[in-house]
């Protein structure tokens, strides 16, 4: 059975849902295809920086999420030698970082805030895309259940293993040789944590934690898998061993830091290998081809070392919504050929705006992660005398970006 839909978005993750909301705010209807049976709420939480909050304000849900999250006031950086927090950088003094905003938000709260604003029926679950064909200027999206969607615009927001990115000719993202263990812990009586980003890096490991709200704390540990004893071959699927490993790496840190991990339930600990798209593939690959494009992790999967994965996905969504709005809302006539050309130019404009930004984010994330976790003597020395103080500035510099509003 063939069904015609104006705009199809593949993937109901952060990029896909926010893109749909951007289009909805402009009066454009889209259909979001999601392969799972329900909303995917994985990853527990994510840190959203200034650029992300500007994007969330652009689509009208920023204040809703601010009420559920704590404003982070600065960084506390621990010594790689003794684990003590020896460097503090407050971000609300002297006006040096005026206008910045950083909060950690539960992924569930973020996605549900977006879905609440979408019209009923926008998301179609259990809809796995298998292949993509062309019929003239339309794209035919074939689903696993045998149905076919005929669409004027196809947007791939289907993550690291994107079917749409593959169709565009992007190379498969590569493993960076590191992995991440993440957790979310609830303190029924309150965590008592200062509203700070607490982080320790060096010796091949990067560990950090920060409050989400008064009772919830998000933590992460990025590492090289070879650090895990070879006899523990099942540790990647064993949250008990994950917890034991993280505790062993932070045994010199404060009791407060250890409590964050120790009190995390096993069901709230996850593991994932880290992947990224090679920067030159972002720079020279087909972000857009005619009436097809990619956004979010389908475009620029990156390491989490500057906290910009989710933030940049929100940027993509606003820019893409605006570019498509300019193409579809300012109609010169009803001619299909003219409409196709406007769509093509709109998406090309989106690709032009996002290419260098994506390239820079992917590259900086990888380099920062390498420097933070390297065991080399030279980099370890530089990290002690210079890089610790540089890190917080790098976070804020990359976050000082405004994707603009949705106005066409």
C-alpha angles and dihedrals in degrees: 000000000000122000126185118224125175098219126014121193117192113212131033095220127115096290096044097047094044091048089052090049091049090053091045091054087056093049096256120133122221137175119225116206117207122185095205125076094245143008110309108232103177131141095049098231144354135206114243119202133197095285091052093052090051089054092047090051089051091059093041106248103094097102093047090060096040089064089059100047142059122243109239111229101194150311132295109195120195127215112254088220104054104008093236118138100249102159126056125182116184114203099199099065135093093001091266092131098030113166097020120135129188128172135158113231131192109246090225092056092047097049094042091051089057096044091051089061095049122093116256112271095028093119120057111195128203088035109134116182113224106171142358124219135176129238108182105299094341127089120226113214111200117205130204091248090061097256122130129213119204110204143176093210128031120191121187114211093150100126136238094334094046118174090200093051089051090051089052089054101252116156118246112269113256132230113252093207093251135095138200132227112196135183145176121209130191123212106196092201095041131279096248090214123149112245091257138122103243114200141168125183139173140080091063097304136094117195128178144156138186137173121264093190136331094299107024128075127186120206137179140187122195117194148154108264091222087072089071114089109260092232090067094071094154097052093108090067097031112086091188091061091042090056092046091052094050091048090051091054094051099040091120094052126096121288088247090061092047092048090057090062099032094054095048112112115237091241089061097058123090139177131209136166114240119242135176139182113249106257094233089053088058091046098048104022128102105268085166134024117179104301097351129086143156133228139178118013090348086068107029116012106180141172116270096239097114096028096241105122097095094030093057090048088059090049090052092052095054095045092046093048091050094047093049091045090055089050100045105031100049098063118181092189141333096264111131093216091055091048092051091052091050091050091048093050092045092054091044088055089052091050092049092052095047104039101079094035090053092045092053095047094049092047097046093045092054095046094047091050092050092051094045095052103030118123094202115125096230095048090043089055093047090047091056098046101034121356099066091064092040094055098072091046090052091052092052097041093055090045094052094095133116118206090191129230132294097257111131 
